[in-house]
Amino acid sequence: MAERNSIAIFLTSMTIGGAERVALDLSSGLAHRGYDVDLVLVDASGELLTDVPDEVTVINLGADRVATSLLPLRRYLNAHDPDVLYSMMTEPNLIAIAAHRLSRTGTRLVISEHNVLSHRLSDNKDRLVRFGASIGYPLADHAVAVSKGVRRELLDRTLLKETAVSMIYNPVRVEQIRENASKPVQHEWFLDESTEVILAGGRHEPQKGFNTLLASFARLNGDHRRLVLFGSGPETEALREQAAALGIQERVYFPGFIEDPYRYMGAADVFVLSSTHEGFGLVLIEAMACGCPVVSTDCRSGPSEILSGGTYGRLVPVGDDRALTTAIEETLRDPHDAETLYERATDFDVSVAIASYDELFQNEIKRANER
């Protein structure tokens, strides 16, 4: 019997987020393809831990933050010597590069970037991390970008060579999402056919541009329109205050964290992504898989790729609440066909991404064996 290849996937935790869901799908998909998979976490915490399949081994480095996980990760590499260490997100990437250089293993290191590096400019720590990425990333054996825009940024802002960077879209469980989307939502707004519901959600932070969305919603004509803004974060209270100041608090619902947002997407009239920047924009694909029409800001770097420049959903300039209002109005009046949206979502199905990662990892393992 051929020896099973081993993959270690390194990230911060399994707190709900886009990268964490990708890690869950990737670890599960690779395990089903016959890999021995370790999910190596800086801190083994988070709501998604319970969803990790039994065939995936969770490794808790027990560090209090990413920076202090260097030595524990090095010890893990020396003890387990996986064929490939796959790291996710900028700061874990830098720690993975350092631990890999300090270890005594033949492990191949593949890092992945899930956002544009240019967004890291808010403080000195961000600038230091971006500088570290610019000079450190070429020390990895290979890099993965989750969109064409992120790949362009990696090549522009780091010393990585063209041949050292692959582009693989994040995996989406399209069939499972579509099944969940058929479940009913027990909320009066969704049960009333005369009510049009605009849906948005994610972590309540400046990147998501929910302040622009609220301003845009306040401009919409008609008392039959409602906005559901799920999620939470540091801006939640400020967003509630903004809704009150705009006089729309009775027409905006903040449900907090929703464990299964897909039933909401399946019942909504339009989903809006209002971000200032994205690495990919996974939620747009999830909404389309539910047959929900979408509107998005034309932010860097994923939405335009996902929507094919506006073919599958209207794109508006970042921060332009008037243009966003117009796009929402037009979409409510003339929505894209649900089946067309679903078919587009299948282009990003998890099976496509897993096959691409399998090919990439096999090539890296082959290179290691040729040395």
ABEGO torsion letter per residue (X at the ends): XBBBBBBBBBBABABBBAAAAAAAAAAAAAAAAGBBBBBBBABBBEAAAAABBAABBBBBAGBABAAAAAAAAAAAAAAAGBABBBBBEAAAAAAAAAAAAABBBABBBBBBBABBAAABAABAAAAAAAAAAAAAAAABABBBBABAAAAAAAAAABABBAAABBBBBBBBBAAAAAAAAABBBBBAAAABAABBBBBBEEBBBAAAGAAAAAAAAAABBEAABBBBBBEBEAAAAAAAAAAAAAGAAAABBBAEBBABAAAAAAABABBBBABABBAAGAAAAAAAAAGBBBBBBBBOAAAAAAAGGGAAEBBBBBGBAAAAAAAAAAAAABBBBAAAAAAAAAAABAAAAAAAAAAAAAAAAAAAAAX
